[in-house]
Amino acid sequence: MSGDPFPNDDPTEVRMNPQTRNIIVVGGGTAGSVLAARLSEDPGVSVTLLEAGPDHDAYDAAVLEPSRASAAWEGATPNATTPMLLENGGAIPMIQGRLLGGTSAVNGLATLRGLPPDYDAWAAAGLEGWGWDDVVSTFIAAERDCDFGSSPLHGSTGPLPVRRWRRDELSRAQRAYYDGMVEVGEPEAADINDPSQLPGLGVFPVTIDEDGKRVTTSLAYLTPEVRGRENLTIRTNAAVAKIAVADGRATGVTLDSGEQLEADEIVVAAGAIWSPMLLFRSGIGPADHLSEYGITVHADLPVGSTMSDHIGPGLPYRHDGPRGGVGGPAQTLLVGASNGTDIDYHAFPVAPVPSEDQTVFMMAVFSLRSSGRGSVRLGDTLEADPIVKVPPLPDDAPDRLRHAFDRIAKWEQSAAARELGCEALMPLDLNAADAVSTALERVTLSYGHMTSTCPMGSVLDADCRVRGVDGLRVVDASSMPTIPSGNTYLGCVMVAERVARKMAAIAREA
């Protein structure tokens, strides 16, 4: 990058031309960075991006170095940790990046799209323009694929650099996992973003640059050139407390500081946990829930009632010697195995960074479908952290997870696993009838893919406009009507790109 990487960082500066259309984007994370960049391409629009956390100068090696991703999760960079409550009384800490770039600054970098049936189901539910044939071109346009280049399924000119982890970058356990699964008969997939190659065993595509550094959506989309636009103002450390609604229309926002900003349109992109929280505090949500807090209801909508996530058991192992490879989020991935594409499982190192004497890793098995019956609700007070309840697994998930356990049991006996010398830290008969339930009681994991808390089809229309409130949209993972069968980061980029395009088309017609 050249030039000043942090222009326009004065939190008191607001540049708005009263003759232009003013748009406020709340949240500078994965989706918000995309929205701010795309919407400000129109010089007739004035865009103000409000981010609750700090700017790029908060990025340290724990963010940009993939090998230190676990340090980013543990607080080396600003984040919000929200416990997700389990049915058995336990909790899973949920990490959401609270800085420009959002969770794209602290996630595992996996750049997956989901599967065609996911999006075709959106369209079949009445959401025109969201089928696979509609969205695949957006996925392609967003990427600069360093492995496949320009091809029917990949792009070469998009803002996000994408490549697959090389074998020498994988940890010893991940290499043994891959080789052992090949031994037991799992088919290999050179590109797990190609649906025709699934189910199959592959390697995560990731958004890293030529130097192996993480590329967040803010770094990819909010370049120095974009940030120099006269019609774009980026304000960091600017948390929004409430959206002002009058006569059925959103008119502006109030910051935590008490400052008020007016706008012609507001786009909320604060993530699957904090977007519904902002709507609640603004009088948009289930009337019975809001009435408990004395909040005036502007729109009685099922906000926060249908949260989805990818949930599953974790099986911990250890082996002697160092981890090897890049470690961190470098992962091999088995999507689906031989019984379909609705589960995946992979091995990943466990933080903290291990010693030279011993390495601990987790075999994670996730259901790629969700019951959609989790929830987000206000806490004890309006200022308290949200209460987040995990969505239970679908009723048929145990049968499908047992199939995964069967494959892992076979992997444990493979030559690759024996050569690694891995040892189960919580020994379990993986073929037992109660193996899945026992594993879930011991270790339940979340992929951190919370979605569908303000979904299109109920809370939003197909253009992500809030029903019953003009001038207000929600555009992020919470907008997804159902969870895709894959990591949701790239899906957030796709949703933001498409809604920004719709908004631009509406502006041109006005």
URVEN-V268503 format. One record per run of one state. SS is the DSSP state (helix for helix, strand for strand, loop for the rest). FROM is the first residue (numbers start at 1). TO is the last residue. Records with the same first field share a line. If there is no record, write none. Layout:
BEGIN
SS = FROM-TO, FROM-TO
END
This chain:
BEGIN
loop = 1-20, 27-29, 40-44, 51-53, 55-55, 59-60, 77-78, 86-90, 98-98, 100-101, 106-109, 111-115, 125-131, 146-150, 152-153, 155-155, 157-159, 165-166, 170-171, 184-187, 189-194, 198-199, 204-204, 207-207, 209-212, 215-216, 222-223, 228-231, 236-239, 247-248, 256-259, 263-264, 269-270, 282-283, 286-286, 292-298, 301-306, 309-310, 321-331, 336-336, 340-342, 350-357, 368-373, 378-386, 390-396, 413-414, 421-422, 425-434, 443-443, 447-450, 452-455, 457-459, 461-464, 467-469, 471-471, 475-476, 480-488, 510-510
strand = 21-26, 45-50, 54-54, 65-65, 79-85, 91-97, 99-99, 110-110, 143-145, 151-151, 154-154, 156-156, 160-164, 188-188, 200-203, 205-206, 208-208, 213-214, 232-235, 240-246, 249-255, 260-262, 265-268, 284-285, 299-300, 307-308, 311-320, 332-335, 343-349, 358-367, 374-377, 387-389, 423-424, 444-446, 451-451, 456-456, 460-460, 465-466, 470-470, 472-474
helix = 30-39, 56-58, 61-64, 66-76, 102-105, 116-124, 132-142, 167-169, 172-183, 195-197, 217-221, 224-227, 271-281, 287-291, 337-339, 397-412, 415-420, 435-442, 477-479, 489-509
END
